[in-house]
Amino acid sequence: MYKKLLILIVPFVIGTALTGSKPQSDEILWDKWGIPHIYASTDNNLYYMMGWAQMHNHGNLMLKLYGEGRAKSGEYWGENIERDKLLHQLGVLAASRRSFAQLPQKEKNVLIAFANGINAYAQKNLNELEEKFKVVLPVKPEDILQHTFRVFYLEFLVNRNIRKANNWTPGSNGWAINGSKTASGNSMLMANPHLNWNDFWLFFEARLISGTNDLYGTTLVGLPTIGIGFNKNLGWTHTVNTLDNVDLYELTLKNGQYQLDNKFHDFTIDSLLITEKTETGSREIVVVRKQSEFGMVVKEGENKAIAMKWPNSDGKLNIIGQWLAMGEAQTLGQFQEALKMNGLPLFNVIYSDKENNILYHFGGNAPKKNGDWGKWQNIVSSTSSDDLWQGYYSSKEVPSYLNPKSGWIQNANDPPYTSTIPAAISPKDYPSHMAPNAMGFRPQRSALLIKDAENLSLDEFIALKHDTKSEYFLRLKEDLSKIDPSELDSLTKKALEILLSWDGAFEASSTGPVLFSMFAKELGSKGVFAEEWDFNDPLNTPAKLKNLPYVISSLKIAAAKHQDVYGFLAVSYGEVYRLEVGKHSFGANGGAGSLGIFRTMNFSPKGNGQFFAAHGETYVCATEFGDEITAKALMSYGNATQPGNPHVGDQLELFSKKKLRKVWLKREDQLKNLEKHEKFSSMQ
């Protein structure tokens, strides 16, 4: 069966011609940053080589992820049996299988070709792969969709709601500006997702070139289609949106049934056996699946149960197809048609194109339901069919707008209503459960950076993006200056002097950020300001310290803790907060989004008072849509994880210097910066 899977090739054609002529040959030009520029005469060959290329850079990780997506971690490696159980119990695995069966042939062909490329690479390079992961081979087309469902539904949505994910907060920034704000008169786009720097969160950067398409961008490792990208006419990025499409219900039970309206109903129940590897052999575990109209049961007591509802459990929505359609689109109209598919479970879409259009779209499967936002942030105790979802809002019904008068769009995971100012849409025009109405300090910083910028070159656009100042600190600073130093002890007085002389920037050489981070932690997140955030004044509120004695007390505690850990107050940020990937190590810049820092980085403890980057700035791409596309990009942690690959962490130094690399879109530039040339014939 393995050999049959390798040779299965189904020709198909997608998209609208861009290049004007077919590539001269089927090949991969690997540039010196480990980015594959894949030239293909057919789309089948294109996705075959995409699978090959991802295995080249991430072989062990790919096989691990597909094994996990099968819910076989316990069986293969004796690990994470609880996740295996959850994938079955919630119906995520079953939904992915239903989805694969319903996929149009075009999308199935993409998955088939991608799996063939993965398996071909594995067969030719078995010695590069860790022995424990070879049990996953051969990879099947269904595995790719199972992995997709695991990442989007279990990790992005379900775990975010039941708090099972560790050390993860959803994040991303995005900007789109039109020619009114640029020196060239061209629109520009800034893609800037924030995810963990490991495992299934990692991105893979690639260029896909065929006779029918030419697409540059990135996707999550293990997926075949570009998820954030641009072609010669348009581009888009995603940010994680404030979409509530996972809900928990408390059910009322009686005699093994659950109440719905005035009747008690049977659950739909089935069970299956899964295997867990043990030190002495293996054991079988029974997983029971109980389904109600309110969703799948995740916890059960004698008289009550908790059920979870999540989108696309019937597998009818088409993630792969929507990203294909978005990448194939050559006009605004075609792109909007792709958005109508509503196949992606979440994400804002921020768009720019060659015709100077910019667009914001609150994407994802937004369920129609009763009640306001607050109701659905808690477990909903219900026996009423009035609380059941009534389908999803269409792409026309969710917050969306085109070409705002401001000339700019931003999103930093804030609700849709503050994505440009003055607001282009109003929360009054949408159901209250669609999204909250708020704006944190990071999106405020984002808007303040871009709203008054004019005459921007691409490099100036990029420089704005690299801002590291804390909007939270800047909002505090004026009131901090009103503190009378004569009333402070010597250590607290010194701490205040350091903060007041600091510009608020989280740079490696800065001596204020470590102290301020401790101070902000002591202050807490609520009750600091007398004036609350106001939609009518979104960039200047909250404001004015409410309780100055409390602020002074918090500073005193923070200064003492800082002194105890580091021995002195003026410690450099880069000495404490580090960027470390593979053999590469540099002082960090950027910091927590909760502090209002647009250059978002989150860190994990390293010991001895030090921290290392674990989440935040991942892929950055700035694109200008002129007669010829110009783009600069960076993959913070490098474009590879495979041991021995030179591109593990090789872009980290650029990150530390706040620089992006030129994206080589011309073949002549790719050849000048060529690391490796692979012919398709050598991949079979």
Secondary structure, 3 states (H helix, E strand, C coil): CHHHHHHCCCCCCCCCCCCCCCCCCCEEEEECCCCEEEEECCHHHHHHHHHHHHHHHHHHHHHHHHHHHCCCHHHHHCCCHHHHHHHHHCCHHHHHHHHHHHCCHHHHHHHHHHHHHHHHHHHHCHHHCCHHHHHHCCCCHHHHHHHHHHHHHHHHHHHHHHCCCCCCCCEEEEEEECHHHECCCCCEEEEEEEEECCHHHCEEEEEEEECCCEEEEEEECCCCCCCEEECCCEEEEEECCCCCCCEEEEEEEECCEEEECCEEECCEEEEEEEEEEECCEEEEEEEEEEEECCEEEEEECCCEEEEEECCCCCCCCCHHHHHHHHHHCCCHHHHHHHHCCCCCCCCEEEEEECCCCEEEEECCCCECCCCCCHHHHCCEECCCHHHCCCCECCCCCCCEEECCCCCEEEECCCCHHHCCCCCCCCHHHCCCCCCCCCCCHHHHHHHHHHHCCCCECHHHHHHHHCCCEEHHHHHHHHHHCCCCHHHCCHHHHHHHHHHHCCCCECCCCCCCHHHHHHHHHHHCCCCCEEECCCCCCCCCCCEEECCHHHHHHHHHHHHHHHHHHHCCCCCCHHHHEEEEECCEEEECCCECHHHCECCEEEEEEEECCEEEEEEEECEEEEEEECCCEEEEEEECCCCCCCCCCCCCCCCHHHHHCCCCEECCCCHHHHHHCEEEEEEHHHHC
